Amino acid sequence: MTNPLPLSNLRVLEFTHAVLGPTTGLLLADFGAEVIKIEPAPGGDPTRKLKGFGVGFAPYTNRNKKSLAVNIKTEEGKAIVHKLLATADILIENFGPGTMHRLGFGYDDLCDPYPQLIYCTLKGFMPGPYEKRIALDEVVQMMSGLAYMTGRPGDPLRAGASVVDIMTGMYGAMGVLLALRERETTGKGQMVKSTLFETAVFLMGQHMAYAAVSGQPVPPMPARVSAWGIYHQFDVKDGERVFVGVTSDKQWQRFCETFARPDLLADERISTNNGRVLHQDWLLPELRTMFATMSKTELLHLCEKADLPFSPIAHPEDLFDDPHLTQSSGLLETILPDGRITKLPRTPIQLGDQKWNLRSNPPHVGADTAELLTELEYTTNEIQALTTAKIVVT
């Protein structure tokens, strides 16, 4: 018999959109919670219809969830949600400031009638002067210095993934787990808050410490002086690039032996990492010249033989066929809402032998409405009437 998942006895109501809130729900769902995505009827979560880079948001963040599509602006819709709240442990929301309160589902509206409810609110800012501002991942990357640190000097650049949305969602899930732990003692729920700006600032902590210690302005990452003498991208002869690092003196010895460079190994100026940092002006061009005579395959083979940190410069689509992900089951075969099959990343945590599998594919709008309403003791005729009135989608 398979052991129950850690959160299998919990019910979560998820009022979310885009990436931030759905990420919190995804983690709790992967860990076994019954996550019910409350979508607006009749169209469902607008995230489903996003174009451009947004086409991947909903397919990625909605596995292992149920969908209940309901118009919560109607009294009938509100009644359905309240019946669900009576059965729920956790509520997640990431709508704009004040939205849930206007709908009648703010924390202050729910904490008295549902004292055991853990209410996870995911916003742009903690209480303070910015609290009521609308924030997005890219906005707080600019505000926090993350974009400055990512781009080249004078050219701020957002990170190449929704890193702040995802991390804020992770902290939201962490906060929910802490609140569950406290509820075991107190019997009471509470509000959990995780925010984009403060998450981005947390990421900047190491750079703030650099500024404090050095007394100097912090250079963007592309302009930094690396702590390691060799920690760079190098062009190879077939027009591609490979990242190669040498981060210890033992690695340097293996590098020189594997690449047949006894001359470099014998050079006392670069026998230590600090020496290699000081002599980058001639050492790096020397290595670039050497690597430019090699194919990518040859260079990767030698780096692996020398047991160095290295990597080809991958594209996202390369990960579908990555041999490590394939052999370690790091990707979950997922059926997209249009019926196509793809592979998407598994949650990267392992407890003993426990991995987080796909139990259900991302649901269609309202896929579980009828089942949930039946559980709440709505009759078939009542469900049909609600569907006809477009209060729910079944």
ABEGO torsion letter per residue (X at the ends): XBBBBAAAABBBBBBBBEAAAAAAAAAAAAAGBBBBBBBBOAAEBAAAABBEAAAAAAAAAABGBBBBBBBAABAAAAAAAAAAAAABABBBBABBBGAAAAAGABAAAAAAABAABBBBBBBABBBEAAAABBBBAAAAAAAAGAAAAABBBGBBBBBABBAAAAAAAAAAAAAAAAAAAAAAAAGBBBBBBBBAAAAAAAAAAAAAAAAAAAGBBBBBAAABBBABABBBBBBBAAGBBBBBBBABAAAAAAAAAAAGBAAAAABAAAABAAAAAAAAAAAAAAAAAAAAABBAAAAAAAAAAAGBBBBBBBBAAAAAABAAAAAAGABBBBBBAAGBBBBBBBBBBBBEABBBBBABBBBBBGAAAAAAAAAAGBBAAAAAAAAAAGABBX
